[in-house]
Amino acid sequence: MLPTVADVLALETVRRGNPRVVAGADRLDTRVRWVHVGEIADIAHLLRGGELVLTTGVALPEDPDKLADYIGELAAVGASGLIVELGRRFVRELPRSVVKAAEEHGLPLIVLARETPFVQITESVHARIIDIQLEELRASEQLHEVFTELSVEGASPAEVLAQVARLSNRPVLLENLAHQVLACESAGRDIGALLAGWETRSRAVSPAERTAFDPASGWLVTTVGARGQDWGRLILLCDAPPTPRDLVLAERAATTLALGRLLERHQESLERQAHGTIITGILTHAYSDPDEAAARARAVGVPLTGRKLISVVIRPTEPVEQALDGQAQLGELAEATAAACRDARLPALVGALDQDRVGVLLPLPPRTTAEPALTALAERLRLLWKPGIAFVLAAGSVVESIKDVRRSFLEAEQVADVAVRQPDGRPYYRLPDLRLRGLLHLLRDDARLQTFAERELGPLLAHDAQRGGDLTRILRVYLDAGRNKAVAAQKAHLSRPAFYDRLRRLERILDTDLDDVESCLSLHVALLALESFRRETR
């Protein structure tokens, strides 16, 4: 920061002149951009503002009115103050007209009782100003390097805000044009207090400039956007007026965020990222207090407190490619899901959980049942989503608090993992809908189930592996057809004699009778269990 008039008066070179403030004592915090020595009366037109003027007064006019005009002209051009050395023109004190004019115009006026070399004052003040400017230049260069690196690395908004909070040691938030918080770094402050009543508070702060400080709220606000399309605001919460470095920091961060959005071609929107971050935070216990998760959700327009909560997982029935196109497809599915929630008037957190799944956290009013909400969501999503690209919508149990949401999501993920293998066209799936498949999926890590499947199918799997056969598929077709050999042969695209021959080979390998109901039931359960062991979907 540039030195103030008070800082200049504290310098040793000035103190030797025994300075005394005779007017404008309440304006000593005015910043000094430069020190200018001038003896002529019409000096004002040579100044640009922020100068501290030094004079002995030898060339100033005698007329009190003209002296008052001299003071008025200095104040009008924004001079930071006037220092007059006594002894040459004004011996013991300044004329009353000069002091009165300075008070009226709010111009700091200082007299030096002793002769003081002005060159020493200018040298010391200018050295300090240059040092400050060099320090600001170094700080600006550091900020440039930090945010250039973030831009090159394609940093997320959360990563950008983390750097802003670290460099400023202040809370920083990113909001959209609807005044919903997309990302927040609290810098150690209480999240609930920061986000309380956010939308109302934010709408009350509307500076005219793209970057401006609002003294009433203590907010440094800068608009985020590029190519004439603004989409948000970056807000730095300040306890005192921001420094020039704070202004540069906010503007560099806003530029990095805008550039990051321009470069996003195959990634989810900032709103989806914000929602996904909150969901992931709940699932990974990243928030030390459930109230913090509730505050963050409320800041993006999704109230969780006092609601019943149900978790939903949506998966495409075909594997998503682990590439940009796959990421784009999942991002589009998340956006379509969010749009479906809006159409159904269901406020919800919607975001990608990983490369294969979209997660939804639905808060329902206390007396609302889950089934109508799930049906409405499924119907609208199928209308909005791409024809020919199927998905399954799986729901977990309804829970009463945020701390139980993780359990609901785990259940929804398990249901989705099973349902995606053989979807049957239901609007949505819940654990009771999966029946035996759901039970086997829940038990898939149990060593006893694994031992059972290996005992039943081990010889057959080994035979196919050694000979490159497909008898395991034939067994599955036969059992899925309800042991109807004619139907099974048709589904296997084999003639009946060829299919019957394969069944006889199966009986020899498995040492069992495929006409025996209990034996077939045991084999069918083993096949379903085997599917639950294998992580990859069809």
N, C-alpha and C positions, 0 to 999 in steps of 0.2 A: 504494500500500500504506500502511496505517496505520503511524505511527511505532512503534518498539520502545522498551522501557525504556532501552536503550543510547542511542537517538537522543535521548530526553528528557534524559538525563544529559549529553549533549554540548552542549546549548543553553547559550548564554552566561548567561542568567538563572539557570540551575541551577548552572553552574560557579562562579558568584560565591559560592554557599553552601558551596563546598569539599565536594562530595558524596563519600561513601565507602560502598562496598557491603560490608555486614556479613553477608549471607546471600543464598542463591539466585543466586550469581554466574553459574551455568550456565544461568540462565533469563532473562538480559537481552535475549534476542531475542523475548520475549513482546510481543505487539502491545498498544498503548494506544489504546482507543477513546475515552476521555474522561478528564479530570482532575477529581477531586472532593475538596474540602476538608471535613474532618469531624473534630470533636473528641470526639464521644460514642463510647462503647464499643459500643453496640448499633446500629452503622451498617450492618451487613451486609445487613439486610432492605431497605434503601433502594437497594441497588446491583443492577445487571442483568448485571454481568460486563464485564470489559475496562477497568474504571476503575483509574487510578493514584491512590491515596489520599494526601493530604497532611495531616499533623497535627503539632501541637506536643506532644501527649500529655497536656495539662493535665487532661483529664477521664477519662483512662484509670484503671482500678482499680489499687489497690496490690497486691492478692493476685497472686502469680506465676502461679497456676493460671488465674485469670481473664484475665490478660494472654495466656497461652497459648491460652485459648479464643477470645480476640479475634482472634488471628492465624489460628487454625483456621477461624473463621467467614468471614474475608475470603477465604481460599483456597478455601473451599467454594463461594462464590458466583461465583468466577472472577475476582476482582480481579487486575489485572496486576502490582501491586506496592504497596509502602508506603514512603513517604518521611517520616521523622521529623526535625523540626528540634530539635537539642539546645539546652539553655540555660534552658528554662522548667521543664519537669518532669524531664527526664533531662539532667543537666548535661554529663557527659563521654562517657558511653556508655550503651547500652541494657542493661536487665536480661538476664542470661543466659537466663532462661526465654523471653524474646521472641525472641532470636536462635536458640535451639535449636528453638523451635516453627516459625519461618520456614524453617529448614533442613529440618525434617522434612516440612513441607507443600510445599516447593519454591516458596515465595513470595519474590520478590526484595525485600530489605529494605535500604533506603538511609538513611543519616543525613546531615544537613547540619550542619557544624560552625559555620557562621556564620548569623546571622539573615538571612532572605531573604523579601522580600515575596511571599507566595503568589499574589497577584493577577498579578504579573508572570509567574510560572511558568504559571498557568492561561491567561493571555492568549496567551503565545507558543506553548504546546502546542496550544491550541484553534485558533489561526490556522493552524498547520501542518495540523491535521486537516481543517479546512474547505477549505483549499487543495487538499489531496489529494482530498477528496470532490468538489470542483468539477471537478478534472481528470478524475476517474473518470466524472463525469456527462457531461463533454464527450466523453470517449472512447466512452461508451455511446451518446451521441447520434450520433456518427460511425458507429459500427457499425450502429446502427439504420438510418441513411440508406443505407449501403452495401448491406445485406442486403435492405432494402425494395426498392431499385432492382433487385437481382438477382431478387427474387421477381416483381416486376412484369414484368420482361423475360423471365421464364420461363427463367432461366439453367440450364444443364446442371450435373450434379454436378461435372464437371471444372472448370467456371468458378467454382463456389462454392468448391471446394477451393483453387483458385488464389488467390482473395482471402484465404482463411484463412492460407495459407502466406505471402502477401505481408504481411499485417497482423501476423502473429506471428513471422515469420522462423523457423518451425519446420516440420518435415515433418508432413503430415496425411494420413490415409487414411480411406476409407469402405469398410466391409465389410458383407456381408449376415449373416443369422443363422447361416449355415453357415461363417462366418469366412473367406469368400473375398473378396479385395480387389476392389471395384467401381471404385474410382478412387483415385489416389495423386498427391500433389504432394510431391516430395522436398526442396524448398527447398535444392537444391544438394548434397544428400547422395547417397551411392552407393545406387542403387535395389536392386542385388543384395543389399547388406548389410541394407537396410531390410526386404526381403521374405523373406529367408532363413528357412525354417522358420516361416513366418507363422502358419499354422493352429495349430500346436502352441503357439506363444508366445501367440497371442490367446486360446486356450481357457483358458490359465492365469490370465488377468486377468479376473476376474468380480466387479466391485464391486456392492454391494447397491443403491446409489442410482442414479438415472437419470444423474446427472452426478457423477463422483468422480475423484479422483486416486489412482493406485496408486503409492506410493513405490518399491516394489521394481522395477517395470518403467520408471518414469518416464512412464507413460501417463496422459493426461487423457482419460477416456472418457465420452461422452455418448450416450444411446440416441436413435435416430432413429425417429420414427413419429408417427402421429396417429390420433385417433378410437379409441384403445385397441388399435391394430394396429401394433406395433413391427416393423420390418423390417430394421434395421441398426444399426450403431454408428459414430460419428465418433470418431476417435482422434487426438489431438494429442500428438506425441512431445516431451517436455519434458526439458531438462537440469537443471532445478531446479523446486521446487514452483511451480505456476502462480499467477499473480496474479489478482485479481478480474476484471481485464480479459480475461484468458485464458478464464476461466469464462464470462463474458458472450459472448465471441467464439465459443466452442464451441457454446453453447446457441443463439445466434442463427443460426449456420450450420446446426445440426441442424434448427431450425424451418424455415429456408428450404428445406432438402432435403425435409423432410416435406411442406411446402406444394407444392413442385414436383411431388412424386409424386401428390398429391391432384388436381392440375390436369391431370395427364397423362391424356388420354382417347383420343388417337389416335397415341400415340407408343410406341416400343418400350420394353421394360422396362429397368430399370437394368442387369440382367445382360447384355442384348443390347447396350446402349450400351457397357458395359465391353469386351465381346468385340469389338464393331465398332471401338472406339477402338484396340485393340491391332492388329487386322488393318490398319486404315488407317495406323497408325504404321509397320508393317512395309513396306507398299506405298509410302509416301511417304518412307521413310528418316528418319522423325522420331526414331528411336532411334539415337544415335551408336554404340552397341555392340549387336550381336545378343544379347549376354547380358542386356541390359536387357529386351528383348522376351521372352526366355525366362523371366526372373524375374517379369515382369508376368503372363505366361500361367500360370506355375506357381501364382501367388497366386490365380488364379481357378479352379484345379483342373484345368488342362490342361497336362501336361508336354510340352515340345517337344524337349528335349535328348535326344540319343541315339535319336531316332525318325526314320523316313522320313516325309516331309511331302508331302501331296497337297492341292492347292487345288481347291475346288468352287464353281461359280457357279450359282445357281438363279434362273430368270427365268419369270414368268408368260407364257403364250403370247399373251395380249392385253395391250396397253399399260396400265400402271397410271396412273390419273388423278392429275394433279398437284394433289391436294386432300387434305383431311383423310381422306376415305374411302379414297383411294388409299394414304395413309400407313398407315392402320389395316390395310388388306389386306396390305401388305408387312410390317408389324410382326407380323401374325398368321402370315404365311408363315415369318418368321424364328423365331417361337416354336414353330411346328409342326416346323420343321427341327431345332431344339434338342431337342424332345421325341423326335423320330425318332432322333437321335444317342444319346440316353439309352436308348431302348428297344433299340437295336442294340448298346449298351454300347461306344459309340465316343466317348471324350472328345474334344471338338472346340471350337474357337472359332467362334461363329456370330453374325453381325451383318449389318445392312444395309450394302451398299457405297455405294448411292446411292438414287435414287427408284425404280429399276427392278429392282435385283438384290440378292439375299442372298448373302453370301459365307461359305464354310465352310473352315476350315483343319483338316484331319484329320491327327493324328499317328498313325502306324502302327508297331507293334513291328517290329524289324529284319527278321524272317523272314516277315512277313505281306505278302501280295500285295494290290494295290489293288482288284482286281475284286470279290472277295466283300464287301469293306467298302462299295464303291459300290452294289452290288446290294442289300445289306441296307438301306442308307440310303434308296435310292430306293423300295423296297417299303414300308418303314414310313412314309415321308413321304406316299405315295399313300393309305395307310390313314388317316392322321391329317388330311390336308388336305381341304378342302371339295370335295364331289363336283361335277363340272361345271366346275370352274375348273382348267384344265390348266396345266402348267409343264414346263420342260425342265431337266434336271440335267446340267451340263457339267463335266468334270474336266480339269485340266491334267496335266502330267507329274509323276511322283514325283521329288522332290528330296531331297537329303541334309542340307541346312543351311538355317537361317533366311534367310541372305543370298540364297538362290536362290528363295525363296518368291515374290518379285515376278514372276519369269519364269513360274512355274507359274500364278499368278493371271492374268497377261496372256493366257496361252494358253487358260485356262478361259473368260475373258471373250470371246475371239475365237470359240471353239467355241460358246458360248451365243448369240452374236450371229447366227451362221449357223443353228444348229439351231432357233432360235425362229421362223425364217421358214417352215420346212416340217417341223414335227416329225412323225416317223413312228412314235411310240409306243415307242421304245427306253427301257429303264430309265434309261440315262444315255448321254451322248455324250462321245467323246474325239476328238482331231484325226484319227486314221486313219479314224474312222467317217464323216467328212464328205467324204472323197475329193475330187472336183473342186471342190465348193463350199468345202471347207476351204482348198484351194490358192488359189482365187480370192479368198477373204476375206483370206488372208495377203498377197496381192499387190494389194489394193484401192487402195493409195496409190501404186502404181507408174504413172508417166505413160504407159508403153508399153501397159499394159493399158487404161487410160482411152482412149488414142488408138485402140486396136483396137476397143473397144466403140462409140466414136463413129463410126468409119469404117463399121462394119457396120450400125448402127442409126440413125445420124444422120438420114437422109432420112425414115425412118418416124416417128421421134419428132417431127420438125418438122411432118410432115403431120398427125399427131394433134393437136399443139398448135395449129396454125392452124385446123383444122376441128372440133376437139372430138371427134375420132373415137376408136375403140377398137381399131384394127387391131393395135396392139402386144399387146393382150390376146388377140386372135384368133391371132396368131402363137404366143404362148406356149401357148395351149390346144392348137394343132395339134402343136407340138413335144413337149409333155408327153404327148400321146396316141400318141407313137411314129409320127407321120405317118399315122395311121389316120384318114382323112377322115370316115368314118361316125361313129366314136367321138367325134372332135373336134366334129363338128356337134352331136351330142347334148349334150356337155358345155357347149358354147357356147349351148345353147338356141335353135338356129337350124335352119331346114330345110336339107336338103342343098344345094338350088340356091342359097339365100342364102349359105350358108357357102362353097360353091365360088366364088361371085362375089367374095367377100372375099379368098379366096386369090389369085385372078387380079389383083385390085387390089394385093395385097401384092407379087406378082412384078413388076408394073410399077414400083411405087415403089422397091423394093429392087434392081431390075434383076438379078434372079436367078431360078433355077429351083428351086422348092420340092420338086421330085421328086429333086433331086440330094442325095445323102447328105452329101457333104462341105460343101456350101453350108449345109444345115440344121444340121450340127454346128457350123459356125462361128457361125451365128446363135444357136444355143442357148447356146454359151459366152458370147457377147456379152450375152445376156439375163441369165445368171447373174452375170456381172461387173457389169452395171448394178444388179442387186439389192444387191450387196455395196457399191456406192457410196452407195446411199441409206440414210441412217442410221435412218430411221423404220421400225419393223416394221409388218406388216400390221395 
